[in-house]
Amino acid sequence: MKGVVLSFDPHLEIANLLVETYNRLWPDCRFQFRIPFTDRNPSSIFRAQNVEFISTSPDIRSTVESLLCDLPEHEFVFWCIDDRYPIEIFEPTVLRAVRDFAPHAGSDIDSIKLTDLTVEGIMGKLDTRQGMANRRPISLPRWLTRNWRRQLSLRPDAQRAENDKTWRQREEGVAREPAFRLADQPFFRQLGHPKNGFYMPQFTKPAFLKRFFLAPALPLKYNIREFHHFLLSTNLEHKSYFPNKFLLSVGESTFRGRLSMVCYEQMLKFGVVPPKIEIVRDYKIYSDRGLAGIIELNS
């Protein structure tokens, strides 16, 4: 199965980390990762054998067109952007079941996501003197609730309703039966906006990705921020499914073009050369089982 990696020349080292972490954390994933490039030579960066390099123009529309152009529109691919690299595999048996199921899923499924839609991410900064920021241990649900309430308390009342983001979709306030189960893991139809979990790793179809990235409403050469605003403003019909827990945890590699320190440490751990961009102490991890996979900084 093809692993379609959205990346570009300055982030090829991050795309390399993505490939290395999947290969090592999920060794039987059997993906053939497609890596886009424009001017740089990717063969001098990647050491994995399960990669193929796709030459493309640098803009996002051309990149996605090149990555998908020769793939059957309704056959599943593994969608993984360079800004969401895996940190820890929680459910390898379920992941294998999803991978084996996807090629036979049929036309009534657009995507199968590997992360719950209930957690926005755990954000913080690292203390370079003592490793992880020095704070009292706290359960993840409690941390999320406390942080969310604190953020809401700082907003004017008029903005709270508009910006209210809970970690479970509103329609999930009542229990409902899963659409299907794989290795005893329930998967639920995503009733909310397609932006929820869009950037997360998932099995999906080229036709589904093209509906977004090649939309006529987007400028011919748009940037990632324009695309994100388009994604927020577009509510396309979709048949996506998600588990009610994270099957793996993922980290966000960059903050406004700067490399996360956690990502940098992950690169050093895996022997991957970091990109030549600024490094910041910020991190963002998507997980529902704590932060055990984060690499502690050297003191």
Solvent accessible surface area in square Angstrom, and as a share of the most:
residue,aa,sasa,rsa
1,M,71,0.32
2,K,60,0.25
3,G,0,0.00
4,V,2,0.01
5,V,0,0.00
6,L,21,0.10
7,S,8,0.05
8,F,96,0.40
9,D,20,0.10
10,P,64,0.40
11,H,20,0.09
12,L,0,0.00
13,E,17,0.08
14,I,0,0.00
15,A,0,0.00
16,N,6,0.03
17,L,0,0.00
18,L,0,0.00
19,V,0,0.00
20,E,11,0.05
21,T,0,0.00
22,Y,0,0.00
23,N,38,0.20
24,R,117,0.43
25,L,57,0.29
26,W,3,0.01
27,P,105,0.66
28,D,44,0.23
29,C,2,0.01
30,R,158,0.58
31,F,3,0.01
32,Q,61,0.27
33,F,0,0.00
34,R,11,0.04
35,I,0,0.00
36,P,1,0.00
37,F,46,0.19
38,T,43,0.25
39,D,130,0.67
40,R,86,0.31
41,N,92,0.47
42,P,5,0.03
43,S,67,0.43
44,S,90,0.58
45,I,35,0.18
46,F,16,0.07
47,R,122,0.45
48,A,16,0.13
49,Q,166,0.74
50,N,34,0.18
51,V,20,0.12
52,E,42,0.19
53,F,66,0.28
54,I,31,0.15
55,S,78,0.50
56,T,17,0.10
57,S,58,0.37
58,P,94,0.59
59,D,22,0.11
60,I,28,0.14
61,R,29,0.10
62,S,30,0.19
63,T,4,0.03
64,V,2,0.01
65,E,80,0.36
66,S,27,0.18
67,L,0,0.00
68,L,1,0.00
69,C,97,0.58
70,D,94,0.49
71,L,19,0.09
72,P,71,0.45
73,E,79,0.35
74,H,131,0.59
75,E,105,0.47
76,F,17,0.07
77,V,6,0.03
78,F,0,0.00
79,W,2,0.01
80,C,1,0.01
81,I,13,0.07
82,D,10,0.05
83,D,28,0.15
84,R,26,0.09
85,Y,1,0.00
86,P,0,0.00
87,I,12,0.06
88,E,55,0.25
89,I,31,0.16
90,F,36,0.15
91,E,37,0.16
92,P,58,0.37
93,T,79,0.46
94,V,8,0.05
95,L,0,0.00
96,R,87,0.32
97,A,24,0.19
98,V,0,0.00
99,R,21,0.08
100,D,75,0.39
101,F,57,0.24
102,A,0,0.00
103,P,77,0.48
104,H,150,0.67
105,A,12,0.09
106,G,42,0.40
107,S,98,0.63
108,D,87,0.45
109,I,8,0.04
110,D,18,0.10
111,S,0,0.00
112,I,0,0.00
113,K,4,0.02
114,L,0,0.00
115,T,1,0.00
116,D,10,0.05
117,L,24,0.12
118,T,16,0.10
119,V,16,0.09
120,E,72,0.32
121,G,9,0.08
122,I,4,0.02
123,M,101,0.45
124,G,21,0.20
125,K,103,0.43
126,L,1,0.00
127,D,25,0.13
128,T,67,0.39
129,R,182,0.66
130,Q,115,0.51
131,G,2,0.02
132,M,46,0.20
133,A,31,0.24
134,N,127,0.65
135,R,98,0.36
136,R,203,0.74
137,P,129,0.81
138,I,45,0.23
139,S,64,0.41
140,L,23,0.11
141,P,92,0.58
142,R,147,0.54
143,W,31,0.11
144,L,13,0.06
145,T,42,0.24
146,R,127,0.46
147,N,26,0.13
148,W,53,0.19
149,R,155,0.57
150,R,130,0.47
151,Q,74,0.33
152,L,29,0.14
153,S,69,0.44
154,L,141,0.70
155,R,64,0.23
156,P,77,0.48
157,D,109,0.57
158,A,93,0.72
159,Q,84,0.37
160,R,91,0.33
161,A,86,0.66
162,E,146,0.65
163,N,49,0.25
164,D,39,0.20
165,K,119,0.50
166,T,59,0.34
167,W,42,0.15
168,R,91,0.33
169,Q,20,0.09
170,R,167,0.61
171,E,52,0.23
172,E,20,0.09
173,G,69,0.66
174,V,111,0.64
175,A,110,0.85
176,R,68,0.25
177,E,147,0.66
178,P,29,0.18
179,A,58,0.45
180,F,41,0.17
181,R,139,0.51
182,L,20,0.10
183,A,49,0.38
184,D,127,0.66
185,Q,6,0.03
186,P,19,0.12
187,F,0,0.00
188,F,24,0.10
189,R,68,0.25
190,Q,2,0.01
191,L,99,0.49
192,G,19,0.18
193,H,37,0.16
194,P,4,0.02
195,K,69,0.29
196,N,38,0.20
197,G,19,0.18
198,F,5,0.02
199,Y,34,0.13
200,M,16,0.07
201,P,1,0.01
202,Q,5,0.02
203,F,0,0.00
204,T,0,0.00
205,K,8,0.03
206,P,0,0.00
207,A,20,0.15
208,F,10,0.04
209,L,2,0.01
210,K,44,0.19
211,R,98,0.36
212,F,0,0.00
213,F,0,0.00
214,L,43,0.21
215,A,9,0.07
216,P,136,0.85
217,A,87,0.67
218,L,12,0.06
219,P,65,0.41
220,L,133,0.66
221,K,150,0.64
222,Y,7,0.03
223,N,83,0.42
224,I,85,0.43
225,R,126,0.46
226,E,68,0.31
227,F,0,0.00
228,H,48,0.21
229,H,105,0.47
230,F,27,0.11
231,L,1,0.00
232,L,75,0.38
233,S,94,0.61
234,T,23,0.13
235,N,114,0.59
236,L,51,0.25
237,E,123,0.55
238,H,12,0.05
239,K,69,0.29
240,S,1,0.01
241,Y,21,0.08
242,F,1,0.00
243,P,0,0.00
244,N,62,0.32
245,K,70,0.30
246,F,0,0.00
247,L,0,0.00
248,L,0,0.00
249,S,4,0.03
250,V,0,0.00
251,G,0,0.00
252,E,27,0.12
253,S,0,0.00
254,T,14,0.08
255,F,27,0.11
256,R,215,0.79
257,G,46,0.44
258,R,88,0.32
259,L,0,0.00
260,S,1,0.01
261,M,30,0.14
262,V,1,0.01
263,C,0,0.00
264,Y,56,0.21
265,E,18,0.08
266,Q,3,0.01
267,M,0,0.00
268,L,87,0.43
269,K,133,0.56
270,F,12,0.05
271,G,45,0.43
272,V,5,0.03
273,V,111,0.64
274,P,31,0.20
275,P,10,0.06
276,K,210,0.89
277,I,47,0.24
278,E,106,0.47
279,I,63,0.32
280,V,16,0.09
281,R,108,0.39
282,D,33,0.17
283,Y,1,0.00
284,K,37,0.16
285,I,4,0.02
286,Y,14,0.05
287,S,1,0.00
288,D,44,0.23
289,R,93,0.34
290,G,30,0.29
291,L,49,0.24
292,A,89,0.69
293,G,22,0.21
294,I,14,0.07
295,I,32,0.16
296,E,120,0.54
297,L,18,0.09
298,N,123,0.63
299,S,129,0.83
